[in-house]
Amino acid sequence: MHDPSSAEIIRSAGAGDPVALTRVLVATPSVNPQMEAGGAAEGAVAELTAGWLQDWGLATETTEVAPGRYNVVATLDGDGPTLLLNGHMDTVGVGGMTIEPFEAVIEGGRLWGRGSCDMKSGLGVILAATRRLASHGARPNLIVALTADEEQASAGMYSFVASGMSADLAVVTEPTSLKVMPAHKGFVWIEASFSGRAAHGSRPDLGVDAIRHAALYLASLDEYAAELKSREEHPLLLHGSIHAGTITGGTAPSVYPDACKLLVERRTMPGERPEDVVAEFQRVLNDLVQREPGIDGKLEMTLERPGTEVPEDSPLVQGLLRASDAHGVEPRIEGMTAWVDAALLNEAGIPAVCFGPGDIAQAHTEDEWVDVEQIRTCADVLETFARALAD
């Protein structure tokens, strides 16, 4: 296939071809520098996308949301409600990849490279649909928000929400295999710190094993996990879950460890409050201390993100299903397994669902790829959905 830096591919991208746009974007590194040392961040992709959007007649602004990190926000006047199309410009790192990360090769009906699935193809379909809407025909009022840092701390989306810009509905083009995903879980990170007493391994009378205490706490969480599965099932997301992320402690095999830290993630359901989740973890610790009085443990929530959902009968969900059907895509609703920035839009009062090309199972993989036909179809569906809003 043609080199993505060739004049032909660049011309096709500028004309709004979704596959060409995706190839040029994949070939432009935007690794999140918080995830991999030396990552290029979003600057070059922001410059590219802002240039295209300006050329197509949109009022476009590039904002530095953190040092070297950029959002691109563009607007286009139309009729009817305001539609927000959102995607993030950063990718995870390239370490361990088994393919060239930035060659954007097309083979076997697949476009390969870092970010091809998550989510340069999602950006490509937003841009392609926007180009068509800007050039002719009916369209809603449109906001295109291409944001920074979704893969780490969502600095770009937090900045966008804080800007006060509003919309009536939003589509976030994360990889969903062209299924409409109106709900996803949130998460809470709990750091459990256990204190022991250092001593020589031959002196159990003096030593207190902090790692053992952390292990007892982790084992005690099994009952809590089983309780989550016994709760009422969410129709799309089923149940919350718990898993251990990291554990650190100890200095040597012959020394009782005087400290151990355990980081646990709890996936939460829409509507669950983080303070309630922390209280549930504390309840497990309190019960353990009752059984093992020598345990000295403390819990701290280090990060939380909300789970959110949009009703399945909403105009947003039903409109996307109708547009999908019009282009031969089986209308399907599923829950999103990963947390994404759509949650922050929902929290800000902008109903947001995920709908985009690519399978989330391919995101972040060592041989990341996206189905080329899904890119084309997704751009068609987005265009049809957007034009229907203006009727």
N, C-alpha and C positions, 0 to 999 in steps of 0.2 A: 504494500500500500504506500501511498505518497507520504513523504516526510511531513509531520505536522507543522514544520517551519517553512514549508514550501509556499510560494506565492499563491498557488492554486488553493491550498487549504485555507490560508489566511483570507483570501478573497471570499471563499465560501462561508467562512465564519462571519465575516463582516456583513455578508448578505443574509445571515440568520439561519444557516443550516445547522441543526442541532448536533449532528455528529461531528461536523467540522469544529463547531464551538467547543465541544467536549474535548476533542483531540488537542486543540491549542491550549486549553486550560490544563489538561493533564501534563502536557509538555512544559508547563510553567510551574516550577516547584513552589509549594506554599506550605511546607512542613512546619507545624507548630513548634516554635523554638523552646517552648516549655516542656515538650515531649521528647525532643531530640536535639542535642547540642549542635549548633550551627544551622538549625532550621531556617529556611528563607523567610518564613512568615508570609503575610498576605499582600505585601506591597506590590509585587509585579502583577499579580492577578487583579488586584484592585485597580491598577492603572489600565490594564487591558479592558476590563469590564466597564469601567467608567467611560473609556473612550468609545466603546461600541454604543453604550446607552446615550451618550451625548450625540453621536453621529445619527442616531435614530430619532432624535428630537425630544428626548426626555430631559427634564430639568434634573441635573445630576450633581450630587455633592459627595465628596470624599472626606471622611472625618477620621482623625487619628484618635482611637479610643483608648490606647495605651501606647507607650513608646514603641514605634515601629509597627504598630498593629492598626489596621484600617477597616472601616465600614464604607460601603458604597450604597447610597440611597438615592433612588431616582423616582420621579413622579410623572404621570401622564394624565391629563384631564380626559374625562369621558362622561358617560351618563349612568345614573343609577348609583348603586352602592360602591363603596371603595374596597377593592380587592388588594390584599397584600400577598405578594409572592416572595418567599424567603428561602435562602440557602446559605450555608457557611462556606467560606473560602479556604479554611485551613484543612490540612490533612494530618494524619499520624505520621510517624517516622518511617524510614525505608530500611532500617537495619533488618537483616535476615531475609530480605526479599529474594526470590528465586528468578525474577524477571527484571529487565531493565525498568526502573520505576518511572522514567519520564520520556520514554520513546513513543508512547501512545500508539502502539502497533495494533492494527486490526487483523485478526486471524480467526478463522472458523466462526465468523459471525459475532466475535467478541472483541471489545476494545479493552486492551490490557494496560495496566499501569497504576501507580499509587494515586488514589483519589478517583479513579475511574468510576467506581461504585459509590464511594462515600467522600464527597458527593459532587465531583466535577460534572458528572452527567446530569445531576439535579440542577446545577447552575446552567448547564447547556440548554436544558429544556425551558427554564425560566426565560433565558435570553432569547431563545428562538420564538417562543410564544409572544414575548414582548415586542420583538421586531415585527411580527405579523400584525399585532394589535395596533402598533404605532403607524403602520403603513397604510391601512385601509380598514373600512368596515366599522361595525358597532363594537363598542368596548365600554367597560365600566371605568370609573376612576381607578387608577392603578398606582400602587406603590411597589417598587422593587427594592428589597432590602437584602443586600449581600453582606454577611456579617463575619466578624473575626472570632477566633478562639473558642468555637463551640466544642472542640475536642478536649479542652482543658477546663476553663473557668467561665466560658460564655460571656467574656467581657464585651463582645460586640453586641449581643442581644440585650444585655443589661443596659448598655449605652443607648441602644435604639428605643427601648421601652422608656427609659428616663427622658428621652427627647420630647416625649409627649405626642408624637405622631400616632394617629389612630386609624383604624380600618374597621370595616363591618365584618369582614371574614378574611381568613388567611389559609394559604396552602404552603406547607413546608415540604420541599421536594426531596426529603430523605428517601433512601432506597426501600421501597415497599413491594417490589415486583408488580407494580400497577394495581395494588389493592388499596382500598381506602382505609386508613387507620386513624380512627377518631379518639383513641384512648391509649395511654401508656402509663406504666408504673413510674413512680419516683424512687428515691433512695435516701437512706440516712446512713452516714458512717459514724460508727461508735468506736472510740479508742478506749480500750479497757487496760488500765495500768495496775500491775500487781507488784507490791513491795515484799521482799523477803529479807533474809539475813545471810550475808556471805560468810562462809566457813569452809575449812578444809573438808574434802569429800569423806574423810574418815571420822568426821565429828557430827553425826546426825543429831547429837544432843544440843549442838550449837546452831547448826544451819537451818534456814527456812527456805524452802525451794519455791521461788516465785514462778518458775515455769510450770511446776506441777499445779499450782493454784490457778494459773491461766488455763491450763488444760482442763481442770475440773470445771471451770466456768464455761469453757467452750462445749464440753460434754453436756453441761446442764442446759445449754441452748437447744438441744435436740427436742426436749419436751415443748419448748416454746415454738419451735418450727412445726411440730406436729399440731399444735394448737392453731397455728395460722391456716393449715390445710383443712382444719375442721370448721373454719368460719364460712359464712355464706360466699358462694362462688360469684366472682364478677363474670358477666356473660362473655367478655372478650379477654380478660386478663387472668382469670382464674384466681390465684392466691398470691399473697406475699410470700417472701422467702428470706432465708438467712444463709450467709456463707462467710467463712473466715477469709480475709484478704491477705494479711501479713501477720507474722509473729516474730518478735525479736527479743533476745534475752540471753543471759549467761556470758561467761568469759572463758571458761575452760572446762574440760570434762571432770576435773578433780576439784571443782569449786562449786559450792552451793550458789545458785544464781540469786542475787539480791534484787533483781528487777526483771520484769517481763512486760512487754506491751503487745497487745493483741488488737488488730484492727478488723472490725466486723462490719459487713454491709448488710443492711436490711432493705430489701426491695418493698416499696410501699404501694398501696392502692390509692386511687383518686379519693380525695376527701380525708385521708389519714393525716393527722397533725404530728409534726416531728416531736413535739414535747410529749405526746402520748406514747410514741414509740420509745423515746428515752426512758419514760417511766416503766414501760414493760421490760426493758433490759435491766433496769434497776431492781425491779421485782425479782427477776431471776437471780441477781447477785445477792439480794437480801436473803432469799431462801437458801442459797448456798452457804452463806455465812452462818445461818442458823444451824446448819449441819456440820460445818467446819469452822468453828469460831476463830481459828488462827489466821484466816484469810484477810488480807488487807488490800482491798481493791477499790479503784475509783473509775468512774465512767465519764467520758466527755464526748459530746457530739462535735465532730470536726467539720462535717459538711452535710448539707441536705438539699435535695431538689424535689419539687412537688410532682406527684402524679396528677394527671388531668384527663378530662374527657369531654367530648362534644356529643350531644344526643344524636343517636343514629337517624332520627327522623328530621334532623335539622336541614334547612335548605342547602347548607354547605355540603353535607354528606350526600344527600339525595341528588344534588346537582352534579357532583362528581361521578356518582354511579350512572346517571343518565348519559353524561358525556362519554364515559367509558364504554357503555353499551353501544353508543353511536359509532364507535370506532372498532367494534368487534372484540372488545375486552370484556370478559365475563365480570359483571358487577359483583364485587366481593368486599365484605367488611371484615377486618381482623384487628386484633390488638397489636400495638407496636411493642416489641420486646425491649428495645433500648430506650433510655431517656434522651430526649432531644429538646431543642430550644422552643418547640411548639408549646411546651408547658409554660414557659415564661410569657408567651403571648396570651395564652388562656388566662393566666393569673392577672394579666393587665387588662382583661376584658375584651380581648380580640379572639373570637372563636377560631381555632386553628386545628387543622388535621394534617396528617402526613400522607403524601401521595407522590411517588416518584419512581424512576427506573432503577433497576438493579435489585439484587437480593441481599438483605442485610447480612446473610451468612458469608458473603464475599468481602464485606467491609473489613479493612485492616489486615487482610490476609497477605501471605507472602507472595501470592500470584494474583493480586486483585484484578478483577475484570467486571465488565458490564455487557449485557446483551445489547447489540447495536439496534435491533429492531424495537426494543423497549424504549430506547431514547427517542426514536422517531415517533412512535405511537404516543408516548407521554406528551410530547410537544403538541401533537394534534389534539389530545384530550384537553389539555390546559387551555388551548385556544378556544375550543368549542365551549368549554365551561365558562370562560371569561366573557365570551360574546353573549351567551345566554343571559348573563346578569344584566346586560344593558338593554335587553328587549323590553 
